[in-house]
Amino acid sequence: MQSIARILIVVAALLTSAGAMMTRAYEREPPRVAHYVSEYARVGFILDRSGELAKLKFDGSEEILVLRWQPAAGGDRLLVRDDGEVVLRISGLGGMTLFTPAIRGGAPVAPDRVVPPLLPPPPSIALVRDIAGRIMMQLRAETGKEIFFEANWNAVSGDPGARGILFDAIRNAGTALFDLARSGPGRNALANYLNRVRFVQSRSANIVLQGDMLVVNFSVEQGLAGRPSSFAIQRQLRQIFR
């Protein structure tokens, strides 16, 4: 009986050790796609690391951010937005720290559940034009003037990928313009200097102001990375209008 008890104790110890090793491995390498939360801040998001570029979507937001990897000191890695802001820092042991405008000092986050990848279905051309029209109406209410959204609707109508990237480019531009319009200087700048926003298919994603027209270039070949984020659009407009 004593020998059997010793065997059971050894087996239990081995199982406990194996469980601890699995937990440590999980901490070092979280799921490729998961939902994350923080115990220290009321924030949640989905992080999708299944592709070459990471994608992140905050709870309550429709915008999917495309993040690029950068090395950091101590073997850490950074995930950076297209406007240069660090969103996540991942330590060599797998711990993650989230940075946002409201959490400048960072907050540790951890996965709480596995979720499907961030793969939005391509919208119809009618939905793409509808979102443009609704944003125009909201901007008119915010600024008191018409700011027209233009694109070659026929050219993208038959291409699901192009429709998806254009849809995101329009929505991101709308988010950036709304944020600008809700500040006094930004509202005045939009009312005085901006009459049109034109979305143009190009080789790379960027924005440029040409007279009274904001040109938003988007790239279908680059996938979700082929449209500027609302943060990049807003940052560049603030630099132009200051």
For each residue, the residues with C-beta under 8 A, 3 or more apart:
1: 4 5
2: 5 6
3: 6 7
4: 1 7 8
5: 1 2 8 9
6: 2 3 9 10
7: 3 4 10 11
8: 4 5 11 12
9: 5 6 12 13
10: 6 7 13 14
11: 7 8 14 15
12: 8 9 15 16
13: 9 10 16 17
14: 10 11 17 18
15: 11 12 18 19
16: 12 13 19 20
17: 13 14 20 21
18: 14 15 21 22
19: 15 16 22 23
20: 16 17 23 24
21: 17 18 24 25
22: 18 19 25 26
23: 19 20 26 27
24: 20 21 27 28
25: 21 22 28 29
26: 22 23 29 30
27: 23 24 30 93 94 95
28: 24 25 93 94
29: 25 26 94
30: 26 27 34 94 96 110 111
31: 34 111 114
32: 48 49 50
33: 46 47 48 49 50 114 115 116 117 118
34: 30 31 46 47 111 112 113 114 115
35: 44 45 46 111 112 113 114 115
36: 44 45 46 47 96 98 109 110 111 112
37: 43 44 109 110 112
38: 41 42 43 44 98 107 108 109 110
39: 108
40: 107 108
41: 38 98 102 103 107
42: 38
43: 37 38 58 59 98 100 103 107 109
44: 35 36 37 38 58 59
45: 35 36 56 57 58 59 98 109
46: 33 34 35 36 56 57 115 118
47: 33 34 36 54 55 56 88
48: 32 33 51 54 55 56 57 117 118
49: 32 33 54
50: 32 33 117
51: 48 54 55
52:
53: 66 67 68 69 224 225
54: 47 48 49 51 66 67 68 69 79
55: 47 48 51 64 65 66 67 118 224
56: 45 46 47 48 64 65 67 79 87 88
57: 45 46 48 61 62 63 64 65 118
58: 43 44 45 61 63
59: 43 44 45
60:
61: 57 58
62: 57 171
63: 57 58 168 171 172 175 229 230
64: 55 56 57 118 120 168 224
65: 55 56 57 81 87 229 231
66: 53 54 55 82 224 225 229
67: 53 54 55 56 79 80 81 87 88
68: 53 54 79 80 82
69: 53 54 77 78 79 80
70: 77 78 79 80
71: 76 77 78
72: 76 77 78 89
73: 76
74: 91 92
75: 91 92
76: 71 72 73 89 90 91 92
77: 69 70 71 72 89 90
78: 69 70 71 72 86 88 89 90
79: 54 56 67 68 69 70 86 87 88 89 90
80: 67 68 69 70 84 85 86 87
81: 65 67 84 85 86 87 229 231 232
82: 66 68 205 225 228 229 231 232
83: 229 231 232 235
84: 80 81
85: 80 81 99 231
86: 78 79 80 81 89 99
87: 56 65 67 79 80 81 98 99 100
88: 47 56 67 78 79 96 97 98 99 109
89: 72 76 77 78 79 86 96 97 99 106
90: 76 77 78 79 94 95 96
91: 74 75 76 94 95 96 97
92: 74 75 76
93: 27 28
94: 27 28 29 30 90 91
95: 27 90 91 108
96: 30 36 88 89 90 91 108 109 110
97: 88 89 91 106 107 108 109
98: 36 38 41 43 45 87 88 103 106 107 108 109
99: 85 86 87 88 89 103 104 106
100: 43 87 103 104
101: 104
102: 41
103: 41 43 98 99 100 106 107
104: 99 100 101
105:
106: 89 97 98 99 103
107: 38 40 41 43 97 98 103
108: 38 39 40 95 96 97 98
109: 36 37 38 43 45 88 96 97 98
110: 30 36 37 38 96
111: 30 31 34 35 36 114
112: 34 35 36 37
113: 34 35
114: 31 33 34 35 111
115: 33 34 35 46
116: 33 119
117: 33 48 50
118: 33 46 48 55 57 64
119: 116
120: 64 164
121: 164
122: 160 161 163 164 167
123: 127 128 163 164 167
124: 127 128 163
125: 128 129 153 156 157 163
126: 129 130
127: 123 124 130 131 167
128: 123 124 125 131 132 153 156 163 166 167 170
129: 125 126 132 133 153
130: 126 127 133 134
131: 127 128 134 135 167 170 171 174
132: 128 129 135 136 149 151 170
133: 129 130 136 137 149
134: 130 131 137 138
135: 131 132 138 139 149 170 171 173 174 177
136: 132 133 139 140 146 147 148 149
137: 133 134 140 141
138: 134 135 141 142 174 178
139: 135 136 142 143 147 174 177 178 181 190
140: 136 137 143 144 145 146 147
141: 137 138
142: 138 139 178 181 182 187
143: 139 140 147 181 187 190 191
144: 140 191
145: 140 190 191 195
146: 136 140 195
147: 136 139 140 143 177 190 194 195 196 197
148: 136 195 196 197
149: 132 133 135 136 170 173 196 197 198 199
150: 196 197 198 199
151: 132 156 166 170 198 199 200
152: 155 156 200 201
153: 125 128 129 156 157
154: 157
155: 152 159 162 201
156: 125 128 151 152 153 159 162 163 166 201
157: 125 153 154 163
158:
159: 155 156 162 163 220
160: 122 163 164
161: 122 164 165 220 223
162: 155 156 159 165 166 201 220
163: 122 123 124 125 128 156 157 159 160 166 167
164: 120 121 122 123 160 161 167 168
165: 161 162 168 169 218 219 220 223 224 226 227
166: 128 151 156 162 163 169 170 199 201 218 227
167: 122 123 127 128 131 163 164 170 171
168: 63 64 164 165 171 172 224 227
169: 165 166 172 173 199 205 216 218 227 228
170: 128 131 132 135 149 151 166 167 173 174 199
171: 62 63 131 135 167 168 174 175
172: 63 168 169 175 176 227 228 229 230 233
173: 135 149 169 170 176 177 197 199 214 216 228 230 233
174: 131 135 138 139 170 171 177 178
175: 63 171 172 178 179 230 234
176: 172 173 179 180 230 231 233 234 237
177: 135 139 147 173 174 180 181 190 197 233 237
178: 138 139 142 174 175 181 182
179: 175 176 182 183 186 230 234
180: 176 177 183 186 187 189 190 234 237 238 241
181: 139 142 143 177 178 186 187 190
182: 142 178 179 186 187
183: 179 180 186 187
184: 187 188
185: 188 189 241
186: 179 180 181 182 183 189 190 237 238 241
187: 142 143 180 181 182 183 184 190 191
188: 184 185 191 192
189: 180 185 186 192 193 194 237 241
190: 139 143 145 147 177 180 181 186 187 193 194
191: 143 144 145 187 188 194
192: 188 189
193: 189 190 212 241
194: 147 189 190 191 197 212 213 214
195: 145 146 147 148 212 213
196: 147 148 149 150 212 213 214
197: 147 148 149 150 173 177 194 213 214 216
198: 149 150 151 213 214 215 216
199: 149 150 151 166 169 170 173 216 218
200: 151 152 215 216 217 218
201: 152 155 156 162 166 217 218 219 220
202: 205 206 217 218 219
203: 219 221
204: 217 219 222 226
205: 82 169 202 217 218 219 222 225 226 227 228
206: 202 217 228
207: 214 215 216 217 228 232 233 236 237
208: 214 215 217
209: 213 214 215 237 240
210: 213 214 215
211:
212: 193 194 195 196
213: 194 195 196 197 198 209 210
214: 173 194 196 197 198 207 208 209 210 237
215: 198 200 207 208 209 210
216: 169 173 197 198 199 200 207 227 228 233
217: 200 201 202 204 205 206 207 208
218: 165 166 169 199 200 201 202 205 226 227 228
219: 165 201 202 203 204 205 222 225 226 227
220: 159 161 162 165 201 223 226
221: 203 226
222: 204 205 219 225 226
223: 161 165 220 226
224: 53 55 64 66 165 168 227
225: 53 66 82 205 219 222
226: 165 204 205 218 219 220 221 222 223
227: 165 166 168 169 172 205 216 218 219 224
228: 82 169 172 173 205 206 207 216 218 232 233
229: 63 65 66 81 82 83 172 232 233
230: 63 172 173 175 176 179 233 234
231: 65 81 82 83 85 176 234 235
232: 81 82 83 207 228 229 235 236
233: 172 173 176 177 207 216 228 229 230 236 237
234: 175 176 179 180 230 231 237 238
235: 83 231 232 238 239
236: 207 232 233 239 240
237: 176 177 180 186 189 207 209 214 233 234 240 241
238: 180 186 234 235 241 242
239: 235 236 242
240: 209 236 237
241: 180 185 186 189 193 237 238
242: 238 239
